[in-house]
């Protein structure tokens, strides 16, 4: 179908089709290009009906479409690359041959992948609803209106000297390095009660609901990642503060502080700012940790940072069940 014919079938304007298509993340098409099917018309009609119902406005609809597109774009890339790797390893094929095999068989997996996508979406929505409900029950009635809405502990963990290490590796070795880093980080973070906000090549941004959970996560991350001989040394940060969530990411001054702390951390260490270290010290689990001041660091855009190094006290090292990840 062309743009005109799909617009007619969906009962929408050509402008609506263009807006829908751009929000989905696809390049512009000419009005006489035959790129649409009746499935596209059905999807556009569903969004038209949602808008007409008054449940969302156009701005929200576009945001929801962009969210779907960005997530599924990465999802299908991840899934296809995983299958290419599987075929290449199991059948001892080169990359080109493996991709041709996957391309030929990709539709064989459609049903199970779609079913699992729906299942995972429902599970993640249920988990988010529980977290929101718990937070609303704790939230103070006297909030300041202009405060960022979410108080979270968060931080970065990244691989030291990743760029130079990557130059020395072949395609397969580099893929294994990145995969080992991401998979280990994801396992530790989720197992200990946190969430991954995003991965940025050689770094992961994680988040947790309180400082105690954040401390368990970041020290668990360092222990697990430094124990993997495939990986270069890592360094990390942990802070607590208020953020705003948008488009699946988080924003706020505290995120910038966490990033800067990671940049100045020595390999194998975790740095906190003074306020976050004090919050951990007076918490119910503060007795588990050593908080050691380090030299003041001038940081562009922030000023002088007084980093505090976080370490698990030797009394608990290796004997704290909360830091054990199976």
N, C-alpha and C positions, 0 to 999 in steps of 0.2 A: 504494500500500500504506500501511496505518497502522503505527504503531509496534509494535503487537502482532503484526501479520501479518509485518512484516519481521524481527522478532525470531524468530518461529517458523521462517521460511524460512531464516534464517542459523544457526539452532540456538544462539541466545544469549538472554540475559535482557534484559528491558526496560531494566534498569540499564546493561547493556553498550551498548545502543543509545544511551541518553542520553549516556553517557560518550564514545562514539565521535563523536556529533553535536556535542557541545560542543567536543571536541578539534579537530574540523574547522573550528571557528570560526563555526558557524551558531547562530541563536537557538533557544531552547527551543520545542518544538512540543507540542501536546496529544496525548494518546494516541490520540484519534479523528481527528486531522488526516491527510488523505491527501496525504503529501508524499514518500513513498519509492517506489522502484522495485526491480525484481529486481537491478539493477546495484548498488544500495546493499547489498542482502543479500549479494551476491557479495563486495563489499569487506569487509563485517563478518566474513564467514566466513573470509576470508583472514587477517585480524588475529587472529581467534579461534584459528586453526590455528597462527599464529606464536607466540602466547602459550602454547599447549599444548605446543609443541615444546620450550619451555624456553630458547630462544635469547635471548629478551629477557623482562624482567618488565613489569608493567603500567605502572610509572612511565616506563620507556623507551619503551614503545609509545605512550603519550600524548604524550611529547615528540616522537617521530617524526611523529605525526599533526599536531601543532601546527606543526612545521616545514613539512610539506607544505602545510598550509592557508595559513600566512602568506606563503610564497613564491608559491604559485599564485594567491592572492588579488591580490597586487601584479602578478603576471605577466599575468593576464587583463585587469586594468585597463589596464596599459601597452599591451598588444597592441590592445585595442579602441580606446583613445584614439589610437594611431598610425594605425589604419585610418580612424577618423573624420577625423583631420587630412588623411589622404591623399585621401579622397573629397571633403572640403570644398575642398581646393586644386585638385584635378584637374577637378572638375565645377562649381566656383564656386558651392557651395551654402552656405547658412547652417548653423549648428551643429545645429539641430533636424532639418533635412532630411538632413544627413549622417548623423546618428545613426540615423534611420529606415532609410536605405539599408544601413548596416552591420548593423543588427539583422535586416534581411531576408536578408542574404547571409552572415551570420557562419558558418553551418554549412558553407559552401562551402570554408572554410579549415581545417576540423577535422583532416583527415588529415595535411596537411603540418605544421601546428603541433604536433600530437601526436608525429609522427615526429621533428621537430627538437628537441622537449623531451627525448625519450628520448636522442637523440644528444648533446645538450648536457650532460645529466646524466652520462652515461658519460664524456665528455671531462673534465668538471670533477672527477669522482671519481678518474679516472686521474691528473690533475694534482695533486690533493691527496695521493694515495697516494705520488707521487714526492717531494713536499715533506716529508711525514712521514718517509719512508725516509731522505732526506738529513739531516734534523734529528737523527734517532735515531743516525745514524752519527757526528755531531759532539758529541752530548750527553755531558757529563762523567759519569764513573761515580760521582763523589762529590757528588751533588746534595743540597741541603738539602731535607728532606722538606716543610717548610712554605713553601717558596718557590713563588711563582706559576710555572707550568710553562714558559711560552713567553717567550723573549727576542726582542723585535721592535723595529724602528724604526717610528715611526708619527707621524702628525700630522694637523692639520686645515688645510683651505684654505677660506676663505669670502669672499663678496662684501661689500665695504664699502658701507654705505648702501643695502642691498638693499630694506629696507622702504619708504623714501621713494621709491626708484626705481620700485618695483612699483605704488605709488599713481598714478603718472603714465602707466602703460601700459594699453592695452586687453588683452582676453583673448588675442588672437593674438600680440601683441608680448610679453606676459608669458610665454606658453607657449614662444615662440622663445628668450627670454632664459634660462629655466630649462633648456631642452633644450640650448642651446649650451654652457652651463656644465657640465652633467652629461656630455654626450657628449665634450667636449674633455678634461675631467678623466679620464674613463674611458679614453680613448685614450692619454693620456700615461702614466697610472699603469700600465696593463697592458703597454704597449709597453716601458716601462723596467723591468719586472720586479716590479711591486708588485700589490696587490689593493685593491679598494675594499671597505671594511667596510660602510659605509652612507652614504647621502646624506640630509641633513637640511635640505631646502628650499634655503637659500642656502649650505650648507656640505657638504663631503665629508670623511669620515674615511678615510684611506688607511693601508696597512700594508705593510711590506717585511721581509725576513729579516735584513738587516744595515744598518748605518749608512751605508755607502757607497751602497747602492742607494737608501736613503731620501733622501740628499742629492741624488742625480741626479734623483729623482722630483720633490721639492718645488721645486727650481729650474727644472726643465722645466715644471712646472705653472704657476709664476708667469710664465714667458716666454710660454707658449702662451695663457694666459688674458688676460694684459695686452695681448697683441697683437690680441685680438678686439675690434673697435670696438663691438660690440653689448653688451659686458659692462662693468659698473662695475669699478673697481679691486678687486684681491683682496689678501689677506694670508694668512700661513700660519705653521705651526709644524713643528718636527721634534724628536723626542726618541727616546731608546732606553731600554728597560727591560723589566721582566717583566710579563706580562699573563696572564689566563686567558680562554679562549674559551668562550662559552656562548650558545646560541640564535642563532648566526650573528653575534654581536657580541663585542666584547672589553672587558674590565674590568680595572681596576687603578689605583693612584695615578698612574702615569705618563700615563694617558689624561686624567686631570683636569689634570695639569700642561700637557699639550699644548693642551687647550681654553683654559686661562687665558692661555697664551702667545699664542695666536691673538687673544684678546680685546684684548690690550694692544699688539699689533703695529701699526705704522703701515702705511698702504696701500702695497703694492708691496714689502713686506719679509717676511723669514722670521726667526723667533726660535727659539732653542734655550735649554735650561737649561745650566748650567755643566758638569754631568757628561756630558751628551750631546755638547756642543761639544768636550770633552776627548777623548771616544771617537772623534769624527771627526778631530780634529787628529792623533792618533797612528795613525790607520788608514792603510792603503796608499794612499789617495787624498786624505789630508789636505792635501797640498801644493797642491791645486787651489783651496783655499778661503781666503777671508778671514773670520776670526771676530772680530767687534768687540764688546766689552762695551758694554752700554747701562745707563742708570741703574737702580738697584734699584727694584723695584715691590712695594708691599705688596698681597698678593692674599688676599682673604677665603677662609678654609678651608685655606689652604696656608701662609701666612706671607709672608716676603720672598723674592721671586724675583729672581735676578740674570740677566736675559736677555742672550743673546749673539746678535748679528745675523749671519746666514749670507749670504755673497755669494760668487759665483764670481770668482776672481781675473781681472783684465782680460786677462792673458796667455792664458787659456783661453776667454774669453767669445766665443762664436760659432765656436770652432774645436775644440771637444771633441765628437767623434763620438758619445760616450755620451749627450750631452744633446740630440741631434738626433732629433726625432720627425717622421716623414713622414706 
